[in-house]
Amino acid sequence: MPSSADGWARCGKRADEGIRHEKTRMNRNYFKLRLPASGWGRGALLLLITGLLGLGVLSCGTVHRSVVILPNVPGANYIGSKECEQCHEDLYRDFQTADHARLIAPGPNALNAGCESCHGPCSLHSDSGGDVKPPFSFASGGRPAANSYGARLAVPPSRSTETVCFQCHTDVRGKFNLPSHHPVPEGNMSCIDCHSPHKGSIYIGGGTQLLSENESCMRCHPAQRGPYVFEHEALREGCTICHTAHGSVNAKLLTERDANLCLKCHFQQVSGGRLLIGGSDHTRRLQQGTCWSAGCHEAVHGSRVSPSLRF
């Protein structure tokens, strides 16, 4: 017969197995999702889970469109850029690569309004087979009216294109009112001299090409292109490292008016009461004026004879 000690041992073993079994059951139930018993509670929980999943999908998505508020023109409706393809096949094909092709009208029935975002609602233009011109674009109050022969001005009036651009780019309009600016308000330049509205990147030269940003500037400023024996490395970063594109309170469209412009890249050190820049003592030199106007680094874009860009 088993002794009392063996009985106690068997009882203790069964108790330990029961405790382990209960722990395993509790751990499994801990990770189970228990839906509420009531139908309302279960529906609310499912709706919450669906909303969280939808939010995760939206947060990982990429937005390829920009919503714009388009002006209303009495008697005309927006018909979408697809309708323009019927007559302007080449323009429509190239426009699919343009930055402005991303523009759409707001609302549940949003249209791809890239063309009409500049040219206005073109329902009358489309229905008339082109006899009625689009309401906006190449004049201060709209397109020039056609005469009895259907002819129009070969050269649009000055600042007509800018009037259309400024309808959306109001911040750029303000920059052109600053003391130093490109001569767009005077009519000597147009927005499309630097920006291509119908094809490719809005920056002429292409958005991903090497030095494409500089290429837009070099078309009018070839003297700054070089080549130089001793180049200014800042040119590799682009002209807008030192200049603003539209307007500035500083002369020559500079982002800073004094030596602080140079000190953004050329770090200064203080050693023994001296101000060192590039290992050279500039304590007295900085008091004489800006780096490029104090008789020091006058060849700011590059030099063919001076490694320190003196001349």
C-alpha positions as CSV (number, residue, x, y, z in Angstrom):
1,M,0.0,0.0,0.0
2,P,1.3,3.5,-0.8
3,S,2.5,5.4,2.2
4,S,0.9,8.7,3.3
5,A,4.0,10.5,2.1
6,D,3.5,9.1,-1.5
7,G,-0.1,10.3,-1.4
8,W,0.8,13.7,-0.4
9,A,3.4,13.8,-3.2
10,R,0.8,12.7,-5.8
11,C,-1.6,15.3,-4.5
12,G,1.0,18.0,-4.7
13,K,1.9,17.0,-8.3
14,R,-1.7,17.2,-9.4
15,A,-2.0,20.6,-7.8
16,D,1.0,21.9,-9.6
17,E,-0.3,20.6,-12.9
18,G,-3.6,22.2,-12.3
19,I,-2.0,25.6,-11.6
20,R,0.1,25.4,-14.8
21,H,-3.0,24.5,-16.8
22,E,-4.9,27.4,-15.3
23,K,-2.0,29.8,-16.1
24,T,-1.9,28.6,-19.7
25,R,-5.7,29.0,-20.1
26,M,-5.5,32.5,-18.7
27,N,-2.6,33.5,-21.0
28,R,-4.5,32.3,-24.0
29,N,-7.6,34.2,-23.1
30,Y,-5.6,37.3,-22.4
31,F,-4.7,37.6,-26.1
32,K,-8.3,36.8,-27.3
33,L,-10.4,39.7,-28.4
34,R,-13.8,39.5,-26.7
35,L,-16.5,41.2,-28.6
36,P,-19.3,42.8,-26.6
37,A,-22.3,40.6,-26.2
38,S,-24.8,43.2,-27.4
39,G,-25.2,44.0,-31.1
40,W,-24.7,47.7,-30.7
41,G,-21.4,47.3,-28.8
42,R,-20.1,44.8,-31.3
43,G,-20.9,47.1,-34.2
44,A,-19.2,50.1,-32.5
45,L,-16.1,48.1,-31.9
46,L,-16.0,46.8,-35.5
47,L,-16.5,50.4,-36.7
48,L,-13.6,51.6,-34.5
49,I,-11.3,48.9,-35.8
50,T,-12.2,49.7,-39.4
51,G,-11.6,53.4,-38.8
52,L,-8.1,52.7,-37.4
53,L,-7.2,50.5,-40.3
54,G,-8.5,53.1,-42.8
55,L,-6.4,55.8,-41.0
56,G,-3.3,53.6,-41.3
57,V,-3.9,53.2,-45.0
58,L,-4.4,56.9,-45.5
59,S,-1.3,57.9,-43.4
60,C,0.9,55.6,-45.6
61,G,-0.6,56.9,-48.9
62,T,1.0,59.6,-51.1
63,V,-1.1,62.6,-52.2
64,H,-0.5,63.2,-55.9
65,R,-3.1,66.0,-56.3
66,S,-3.5,69.5,-55.1
67,V,-7.0,71.0,-54.6
68,V,-7.5,74.6,-55.9
69,I,-10.4,76.9,-55.7
70,L,-11.3,78.0,-59.2
71,P,-13.0,81.3,-60.1
72,N,-16.5,81.3,-61.4
73,V,-17.3,82.8,-64.8
74,P,-21.0,83.5,-65.6
75,G,-22.3,81.3,-68.3
76,A,-19.3,79.0,-68.4
77,N,-18.6,75.7,-66.7
78,Y,-15.5,73.6,-65.9
79,I,-15.3,70.5,-68.1
80,G,-11.9,69.1,-67.1
81,S,-8.6,68.8,-68.9
82,K,-9.6,65.6,-70.7
83,E,-11.9,67.6,-73.0
84,C,-8.9,69.7,-74.2
85,E,-7.3,66.6,-75.7
86,Q,-9.8,66.6,-78.6
87,C,-8.1,69.7,-80.2
88,H,-4.9,70.2,-78.3
89,E,-3.6,66.6,-78.5
90,D,0.1,67.5,-78.3
91,L,-0.3,70.0,-75.5
92,Y,-2.4,67.6,-73.5
93,R,0.1,64.8,-73.9
94,D,3.0,66.9,-72.7
95,F,0.9,68.5,-70.0
96,Q,0.6,65.1,-68.2
97,T,4.2,65.6,-67.2
98,A,3.7,69.1,-65.9
99,D,3.5,70.1,-62.3
100,H,0.3,72.0,-62.9
101,A,-1.4,68.8,-64.1
102,R,-1.8,67.9,-60.5
103,L,-4.4,70.6,-59.8
104,I,-8.0,69.5,-59.3
105,A,-11.2,71.2,-58.4
106,P,-12.6,70.5,-54.9
107,G,-15.7,68.5,-54.1
108,P,-16.9,64.9,-54.5
109,N,-17.1,65.3,-58.3
110,A,-13.6,66.8,-58.6
111,L,-12.3,67.4,-62.1
112,N,-8.8,67.3,-63.3
113,A,-8.7,71.0,-63.8
114,G,-5.0,71.6,-64.6
115,C,-5.7,73.4,-68.0
116,E,-8.7,75.3,-66.7
117,S,-6.9,76.4,-63.5
118,C,-5.1,79.0,-65.7
119,H,-7.4,79.3,-68.7
120,G,-10.7,79.4,-66.8
121,P,-13.9,77.4,-67.5
122,C,-13.8,76.3,-71.1
123,S,-17.3,74.9,-71.7
124,L,-18.1,77.8,-74.1
125,H,-14.8,77.4,-75.8
126,S,-15.3,73.7,-76.3
127,D,-19.0,73.9,-77.5
128,S,-18.1,76.6,-80.0
129,G,-15.3,74.6,-81.5
130,G,-12.7,77.2,-80.5
131,D,-14.5,80.3,-81.8
132,V,-15.1,81.5,-78.2
133,K,-11.8,82.0,-76.5
134,P,-11.1,80.8,-73.0
135,P,-11.9,83.5,-70.5
136,F,-8.5,83.9,-68.8
137,S,-4.8,83.9,-69.6
138,F,-3.1,86.4,-71.8
139,A,-4.5,89.9,-70.9
140,S,-5.0,91.8,-67.7
141,G,-8.8,91.2,-67.9
142,G,-8.7,88.0,-69.9
143,R,-7.7,87.1,-73.4
144,P,-7.7,89.8,-76.1
145,A,-11.0,89.9,-78.0
146,A,-10.8,88.5,-81.5
147,N,-11.6,91.0,-84.3
148,S,-13.9,90.2,-87.2
149,Y,-11.2,88.2,-88.9
150,G,-10.5,86.1,-85.8
151,A,-7.0,87.5,-85.4
152,R,-5.4,88.2,-82.1
153,L,-2.2,90.0,-81.0
154,A,0.9,88.1,-81.8
155,V,2.6,89.4,-78.6
156,P,0.4,89.5,-75.6
157,P,0.3,92.8,-73.5
158,S,2.9,93.2,-70.8
159,R,2.2,91.5,-67.5
160,S,-0.8,89.7,-68.9
161,T,0.6,86.2,-68.0
162,E,1.7,87.4,-64.6
163,T,-1.9,88.5,-63.9
164,V,-3.0,84.9,-64.3
165,C,-0.1,83.5,-62.2
166,F,-0.7,85.9,-59.4
167,Q,-4.3,84.6,-58.9
168,C,-2.8,81.6,-57.1
169,H,0.8,82.7,-56.3
170,T,-0.1,85.8,-54.2
171,D,3.1,85.4,-52.1
172,V,5.2,85.8,-55.2
173,R,3.2,89.0,-56.1
174,G,4.3,90.4,-52.8
175,K,8.0,89.5,-53.4
176,F,7.9,91.4,-56.7
177,N,7.0,94.6,-54.7
178,L,10.3,94.4,-52.7
179,P,13.1,96.9,-53.6
180,S,15.3,94.4,-55.4
181,H,13.4,92.1,-57.8
182,H,13.5,90.6,-61.3
183,P,11.9,93.1,-63.8
184,V,8.6,91.2,-64.0
185,P,6.4,94.1,-62.8
186,E,8.1,96.4,-65.4
187,G,7.2,94.0,-68.2
188,N,10.8,93.2,-69.1
189,M,10.4,89.5,-68.0
190,S,7.6,87.0,-67.8
191,C,7.0,84.2,-65.4
192,I,7.3,81.7,-68.3
193,D,10.9,82.8,-68.9
194,C,11.8,80.7,-65.9
195,H,8.8,78.5,-65.4
196,S,7.3,76.1,-67.9
197,P,3.6,75.7,-67.4
198,H,2.8,73.1,-70.1
199,K,5.5,70.5,-69.9
200,G,7.8,68.9,-67.3
201,S,9.0,70.5,-64.1
202,I,7.9,74.0,-63.4
203,Y,11.6,74.9,-63.4
204,I,13.0,75.1,-66.9
205,G,15.8,72.5,-67.2
206,G,14.0,69.7,-65.4
207,G,13.3,68.9,-61.7
208,T,15.9,66.1,-61.3
209,Q,18.7,67.1,-63.7
210,L,22.0,68.0,-62.2
211,L,22.3,71.8,-61.7
212,S,18.9,72.3,-63.4
213,E,18.1,75.1,-61.0
214,N,21.2,77.0,-62.1
215,E,20.5,76.4,-65.7
216,S,17.4,78.6,-65.5
217,C,19.6,81.4,-64.2
218,M,22.5,80.9,-66.5
219,R,20.3,81.5,-69.6
220,C,20.3,85.2,-68.7
221,H,23.4,85.4,-66.6
222,P,26.0,83.6,-68.7
223,A,29.0,85.5,-67.3
224,Q,28.5,83.7,-63.9
225,R,28.5,80.3,-65.5
226,G,32.3,80.0,-65.8
227,P,34.2,77.9,-66.2
228,Y,36.6,79.0,-63.5
229,V,40.0,77.8,-62.5
230,F,39.0,78.5,-58.9
231,E,35.3,78.0,-58.5
232,H,33.1,79.1,-55.6
233,E,31.8,75.8,-54.2
234,A,28.5,77.4,-53.3
235,L,27.6,77.4,-57.0
236,R,27.3,73.6,-56.8
237,E,24.5,74.1,-54.2
238,G,22.5,76.4,-56.6
239,C,22.1,80.1,-57.1
240,T,19.4,80.3,-54.4
241,I,21.9,79.6,-51.7
242,C,22.8,83.3,-51.9
243,H,20.0,84.8,-54.0
244,T,16.2,84.8,-53.8
245,A,14.4,84.1,-57.1
246,H,11.7,86.7,-57.0
247,G,12.5,89.6,-54.7
248,S,14.4,90.7,-51.7
249,V,15.0,93.7,-49.4
250,N,18.7,93.4,-50.1
251,A,20.6,94.5,-53.2
252,K,21.1,92.0,-56.0
253,L,18.4,89.7,-54.6
254,L,20.7,88.6,-51.8
255,T,19.3,86.7,-48.9
256,E,21.5,88.6,-46.5
257,R,22.9,92.1,-46.9
258,D,26.3,91.8,-45.2
259,A,29.0,89.3,-44.2
260,N,26.4,87.1,-42.5
261,L,25.7,85.7,-45.9
262,C,29.2,84.3,-46.1
263,L,29.3,83.2,-42.5
264,K,26.5,80.8,-43.1
265,C,29.1,78.5,-44.8
266,H,32.5,79.9,-43.7
267,F,32.6,79.3,-40.0
268,Q,34.4,81.7,-37.7
269,Q,36.7,80.9,-34.8
270,V,37.8,83.1,-31.9
271,S,41.3,82.5,-30.8
272,G,43.5,84.7,-28.7
273,G,41.3,87.7,-29.3
274,R,41.4,87.2,-33.0
275,L,38.5,86.3,-35.4
276,L,39.7,83.5,-37.7
277,I,37.9,82.5,-40.9
278,G,39.5,79.8,-43.0
279,G,42.6,80.0,-40.7
280,S,43.1,83.7,-41.6
281,D,42.8,86.6,-39.2
282,H,39.7,88.6,-40.2
283,T,39.4,90.8,-37.1
284,R,39.9,94.1,-38.9
285,R,38.7,93.0,-42.3
286,L,35.1,92.4,-41.3
287,Q,35.0,96.0,-40.0
288,Q,35.7,97.3,-43.5
289,G,32.5,96.1,-45.1
290,T,31.0,93.0,-46.7
291,C,33.3,90.3,-47.8
292,W,32.7,91.1,-51.5
293,S,32.9,94.9,-51.3
294,A,35.9,95.5,-49.0
295,G,38.5,94.8,-51.7
296,C,38.8,91.2,-50.6
297,H,36.7,88.5,-52.3
298,E,35.3,90.4,-55.2
299,A,35.1,87.4,-57.6
300,V,32.2,85.9,-55.7
301,H,31.2,83.4,-58.4
302,G,34.7,82.2,-59.2
303,S,38.1,83.3,-60.3
304,R,40.6,82.4,-63.0
305,V,43.7,83.7,-61.1
306,S,43.0,83.9,-57.4
307,P,42.3,80.8,-55.2
308,S,40.8,83.1,-52.5
309,L,38.5,84.7,-55.1
310,R,40.1,88.1,-54.7
311,F,39.6,89.1,-58.3
